[in-house]
Amino acid sequence: MVKDANISFDETRIEHPARIAMLMALTDGRSLPVSDLADIAGVTHQTARAHVTTLVEGFVLTVENPGRHRYYKLSSPQVKEAVHAIAKSSPSIQVHPLRESNDKKALYAARTCYGHLAGKLGLKLTESLIKLGYVEDLEDKYRLTEKGKQWIYDFKAIPPQKVNEHSIPYHIDWTERKHHIAGPFALAITKRLLDLGWIQEGSIRRSIQVTEIGRFEIWNEFGFDPFRGTVPRRMR
């Protein structure tokens, strides 16, 4: 047990290859959900959840946004130091940062997070909705504007359940370190984009691909090119 004036954590709970892989991904200060930690460690969601539970119980990890959608981060700088020390002294532990894999690059570009869009595409969509005046950023949440209410009706992105228009939640996007829209509103938009064929599920679990027709339709509807962030040539 490692102790200081503010925290005590059980260092023995760190010494596991999958846990080291998860913890190394968190050493830059980010917060991640279990699904992403599972991808990083190359284990099932169920196994990742068991590891995370062990780490939380050992005060290695803390929980952000306690509730249905939980994000986990290192509990202290001392944990970070311990993780680096153990990883360095354990050559049998293979840690592969997310950015080293082509599969992971696909997840950085566009993926689903609890069913709604995340990654670069999710961030661009959120930024576009704000610029178009459909949602307002209230710093700790988003608000659906009157213009936005009319848009979701016209776009036929009606949420399956009533949306609290004054409190649209956002999630911390762990790859972009910014916020993107979440909740029923975001789910409805994602489903509509899938139904229209503008996006489709990728070959990597949870990854999303923009179709060719989707590229131009997204530009027409939202004003950004999901491939480059510029005006598609055909639209100039």
N, C-alpha and C positions, 0 to 999 in steps of 0.2 A: 504494500500500500504506500503510494507516494503522497506526501502531505506538505501543505504550506499553510500560511495563516488563513487563507480564504477557501481552500478546497482540498478534498481528499479523493483520490481516485485509485482504482484497483488496476495496477499496471499489468498484472498477470492476465487480465482479460483482453489485452491488446494482442498477445502473442498467438495469432492465428493468421494464416495466409490471407484468407478472405477478409478478415477484419482489418488487417494491415492495408489491403488494397482499398477498402472503403475509407479508412481513416486518412490515408495519403491523399485521397481526392478531396478531403475536407480541410487539409492543412493550409489552403490559401484563403480560408475564412468563409467559404461559401456554405450554404445550407442546402441539403438534398433530401428528397423523399426516398422511401425504401425502394421504390421501383428503379430509380436511377442507381442507387447503391448496389442493387442486384446486378444490373448491367455491368457496372464497373468491376465487380468481383467475379463475374461469370458464374453466378449461382442463381437458383430459383428465387422467386419472390418470397416464398415461405421460409427458405433457408436464410435469406437476407434479413427477414423480419426477426428470426430467432437470434441472429448475431446482434442486431441492433438492440433488441431487448436486453441482451446480456451486457452490452456496452452502456446502455442507459442505467441499468441497475448498478453498474460499477462506477458510475459518475464519470465515464469517459465521454459520453455524449449528452447533450441537452436537447430538448424539444422546442422548436419554434412553432407558432400557430397551433397549439394543442387543440385537437378536434378531429374532424374527419380527415383533413389533408394535413399531415404532419411533415415537418421538415426537421432534419437533424444536423447539428453542428458540434464541433469540438467544444468541450466544456471550459477549457482554459488554455493559455499559452504553454503551461506545463505539460498538458497532454500532447500538444504539438511537438514539443521537444522529445518526449518519450517515444512518440510514433517514429520520428526521424531516427532516433538512436536505435530502436529495435529493427527498423527496416534496413538500416545501414549495416548492422551486425548480423543480419540473418540473410545470407546469400541465397538460401533456398526459397525465400519469399520473392516472387516475381510480381512487381507492381507495374502495370501498364496504364499510364495516364490516358484519360479519355480522348485527348486530341491525337494520339498516335495511331488510332485505328480509322480506316476508311469507313467502317460501319458507324463509328461514333461521330465522324464528321457529318454523316447523314442525319444523325440525331441532333447535332448542333444546328443544321440548316432548317429542319422542320420536323416536328414530332407531335404526338399527342401527350398531354399531361392531364390525367384524370378525364380524358375524352375530349379536351379542348386543345386548340392549337398552341404550341410553344416553340421555343427556338427562335431563330432569326425571323422566320415567317410570322410567328405569333407576335413578336415585338413590332414588326412592320405593320401588321394588321391593327394592333392596338394604337400605334402612333397615328395611323391613317384615320381611325374612327374618331380620335381626338381632333385632328386637323379638320375633318369634315363636319365637326360639330355635333356628332351623334352621341358622344359621351364626354363627360367633363371629369378631369382628373382632380380629385379632392385631396390628394397626397396620401391618404391612408385607404382610399377606396375610389371607385368611379361612380358617376351618376349618369343615368340615361336622360338625355335632354328631350324636349318636345320634338325636335327635329329627328332625334334618334328613334323615338316611338313610331313616328310615321315611316321611317326607313325600314325598321324590322318588319313592319306590316307589308310594305311594298316589295321588300326583298324576300318575303315569305320565310323569314327566319324566326318564326314564332316559337318561343320556348315552350317545352312540354308542361312546365309549371309556372305559376305566376312569378314574375321577376320583381324584386324590390328595387324599383327604379331609382331610389335614392341611395342604394348601397349595393353596387355591383362589386363583388370581391375581386381582388387581384392576387396573383401568385408571384413569388420571386422566381424569375427565370434563372436557373443556376448556371446556364451556359453564357447568358448575356449579362447577368447581374443587374437586370432591370425588371420592372413589373409588366405583366401582361394580364389581360382580362381573364376572368375565370367565372365559374358558376353557370347557371342555366342559360344566361345570355350568350356566353362564349360557346357553350355546347350547341346551342341552336344555330349559331353562325357556322360552326365547324360542320355540323350535319348538313346544312344547306349547301355548303361548298362541295361536300362529298356527293350529295344527290345531284348537283349540277354537273358533276364530272370535272370541276375545276381543279380539284385535288384528288389524290387517291392514296391508299395505303401503300407504303414501300415494302421492299423485301425484308428489311430489318424490322424487328418487332418495335412497334410504336412509331416508326419513321413515317413521314408523309412526303409525297412527291407532288409537285405542281405539274399538271398536264400542259401540253402545248397550247391547247385552246384556253386552258385556265390562266396561262400567263397573260394573254391579251384581255380576257374577260376581267381578271383581277385589276389590270391596269384601268379598264373602262369604269369599273365599279368603285375602286378604292384609290386609284391614282398613283400606284407604285408598281414597279416591275419586280416580281418576286425572285427573278433570276439575278438581277444586277442592281436593283434599286434605282434604275434609270428608265427613260421612256423606251419601250420596245420599238424596234426599227419600223415595224409595220404601222405603228400608231403615230409616227412622226409626219 
